Amino acid sequence: MPLADPYASVDIPPELVHQFFGVFARLEHAMKVGGFQRRGRGGRAEGDWDGLINKVGDWIQVAPGSALDAAILYLINEPPQVQMFEAGWQDKALKGDSPIARAVDGARRVRNNLFHGGKHNPEKYEGRDKRLVGAALTVLLAAIETGPLANCYNGLV
């Protein structure tokens, strides 16, 4: 029996989802290779997202009016929400002391929301999920293509 199309009720083009997940996976690899790793349960190597959030502002330069600037502003001004059991989608503050740090945390939340489900009911208004994924992708690419993670990423997605 063939599987149902996983994108049938998601308001995001499948190509954008594939690109986003590919870049996210490469970033997590680069984090582990580039010094942003932590010991997870059972001794597993995991990306240290909190460490990355605390340091990413040290190497990313954001030009005013750039695509990166717009992506950061969108993620921090219209942050992805968190799905709660009883209350549905709720606002939750993003981690980080700088706009780029909060945007990286927002990008991680976009991934969690998309990967772990719940996006079969579009959030807030039409096109929002697509904008969130696009903005998150822009921020993740900036994190992986510059600074200490640049040498850990071979450009393949």
C-alpha positions as CSV (number, residue, x, y, z in Angstrom):
1,M,0.0,0.0,0.0
2,P,1.6,3.3,-1.0
3,L,2.1,6.0,1.7
4,A,0.0,9.1,1.6
5,D,1.8,12.3,0.4
6,P,3.4,13.8,3.5
7,Y,3.1,17.3,1.9
8,A,-0.5,17.1,0.9
9,S,-1.8,19.2,3.8
10,V,1.4,21.3,4.5
11,D,1.5,24.8,3.2
12,I,5.2,24.7,2.2
13,P,6.7,23.6,-1.1
14,P,8.3,20.2,-0.8
15,E,11.5,21.5,-2.4
16,L,11.9,24.1,0.3
17,V,11.3,21.5,3.1
18,H,14.0,19.2,1.5
19,Q,16.5,22.1,1.3
20,F,15.7,23.2,4.8
21,F,16.2,19.7,6.3
22,G,19.4,19.2,4.3
23,V,20.9,22.4,5.5
24,F,19.8,21.7,9.1
25,A,21.4,18.3,9.0
26,R,24.7,19.7,7.6
27,L,24.7,22.4,10.3
28,E,24.3,19.9,13.1
29,H,27.2,17.9,11.6
30,A,29.3,21.1,11.4
31,M,28.4,22.0,15.0
32,K,29.8,18.6,16.2
33,V,32.9,18.9,14.1
34,G,33.4,22.6,14.7
35,G,33.4,22.7,18.5
36,F,29.7,23.1,19.3
37,Q,29.0,19.6,20.6
38,R,27.7,18.2,23.8
39,R,27.3,14.7,25.3
40,G,23.8,13.5,25.1
41,R,22.1,10.6,26.7
42,G,24.1,7.4,26.5
43,G,27.2,9.3,25.4
44,R,25.8,10.4,22.0
45,A,27.5,13.3,20.3
46,E,24.9,16.1,19.8
47,G,25.0,19.6,18.5
48,D,25.2,22.2,21.3
49,W,22.5,24.6,20.3
50,D,22.8,26.7,23.4
51,G,26.5,27.1,22.8
52,L,25.9,28.1,19.2
53,I,23.2,30.6,20.2
54,N,25.6,32.2,22.7
55,K,28.4,32.6,20.2
56,V,26.9,33.0,16.7
57,G,26.7,36.8,17.1
58,D,30.5,36.9,17.4
59,W,31.0,36.0,13.7
60,I,27.9,36.9,11.8
61,Q,27.8,40.4,10.4
62,V,24.3,41.5,9.4
63,A,24.0,44.2,6.7
64,P,21.0,46.5,7.3
65,G,18.3,45.8,4.7
66,S,19.9,42.5,3.6
67,A,18.0,39.2,3.1
68,L,19.6,38.0,6.3
69,D,18.5,41.1,8.2
70,A,14.9,40.6,6.9
71,A,15.0,36.9,7.9
72,I,16.2,37.8,11.4
73,L,13.6,40.4,11.9
74,Y,10.8,38.1,10.7
75,L,11.9,35.3,13.1
76,I,12.2,37.6,16.1
77,N,9.1,39.7,15.4
78,E,6.9,36.8,14.3
79,P,8.5,33.9,16.1
80,P,7.4,30.3,15.6
81,Q,5.2,29.2,18.4
82,V,5.4,26.1,20.6
83,Q,2.6,23.5,20.4
84,M,1.3,22.7,23.9
85,F,-1.0,19.8,24.9
86,E,-4.0,21.7,26.3
87,A,-3.5,25.2,25.0
88,G,-2.6,24.6,21.3
89,W,0.0,26.9,19.8
90,Q,1.5,29.3,22.3
91,D,4.1,32.1,22.3
92,K,7.4,31.4,24.0
93,A,10.4,33.7,24.3
94,L,13.4,32.9,22.0
95,K,16.8,32.3,23.7
96,G,19.7,34.6,23.0
97,D,21.2,38.0,23.8
98,S,21.3,39.3,20.3
99,P,18.9,39.4,17.3
100,I,20.9,36.8,15.4
101,A,21.1,34.5,18.5
102,R,17.3,34.7,18.9
103,A,16.8,34.1,15.1
104,V,19.0,30.9,15.4
105,D,16.8,29.7,18.2
106,G,13.8,30.5,16.1
107,A,15.2,28.5,13.2
108,R,15.7,25.5,15.5
109,R,12.1,25.9,16.6
110,V,11.0,26.0,13.0
111,R,12.7,22.7,12.5
112,N,11.2,21.1,15.6
113,N,7.7,22.2,14.6
114,L,8.1,21.0,11.0
115,F,9.8,17.7,11.8
116,H,7.8,16.7,14.8
117,G,4.5,17.5,13.2
118,G,1.6,19.8,13.8
119,K,2.1,21.7,10.5
120,H,-0.9,20.1,8.8
121,N,-2.9,23.0,10.2
122,P,-1.1,26.1,9.0
123,E,-0.1,28.5,11.7
124,K,-1.8,31.9,12.0
125,Y,-2.3,32.9,8.3
126,E,-1.7,31.6,4.8
127,G,1.9,31.6,3.8
128,R,3.3,32.0,7.3
129,D,4.8,28.5,7.5
130,K,6.6,29.0,4.1
131,R,8.0,32.4,5.3
132,L,9.2,30.9,8.6
133,V,11.0,28.0,6.8
134,G,12.5,30.5,4.3
135,A,13.7,32.8,7.0
136,A,15.1,30.0,9.1
137,L,16.9,28.6,6.0
138,T,18.5,32.0,5.4
139,V,19.7,32.2,9.1
140,L,21.0,28.7,9.1
141,L,23.0,29.2,5.9
142,A,24.6,32.4,7.4
143,A,25.6,30.4,10.5
144,I,27.1,27.5,8.5
145,E,28.8,29.5,5.7
146,T,30.8,31.9,7.9
147,G,32.9,31.8,11.1
148,P,34.2,28.6,12.7
149,L,31.6,26.4,11.0
150,A,32.5,27.4,7.5
151,N,35.4,24.9,7.3
152,C,33.1,22.1,8.5
153,Y,30.6,22.4,5.7
154,N,31.4,21.3,2.2
155,G,28.5,23.1,0.5
156,L,26.6,20.0,-0.3
157,V,22.9,19.9,0.6
